[in-house]
Amino acid sequence: MFTVAQCLAKAVELEQRAAGEDLPQEVRADYLILALQWRRLAFRAQLQDLRTAAIAGTLQA
């Protein structure tokens, strides 16, 4: 499983590639779609971290 930080870093990298490189529109769109998937994965990782903390009894209010 990837960490939240790893997922967000990959999403930012892909977004920067889509914005910064001189690429065909289709390729830029693919980068943005992949970035969105990495952001969704980050959200899932964050939920998993919260669940793990709750189960361990270390969840801070």
Secondary structure, 3 states (H helix, E strand, C coil): CCCHHHHHHHHHHHHHHHHHCCCCHHHHHHHHHHHHHHHHHHHHHHHHHHHHHHHHCCCCC
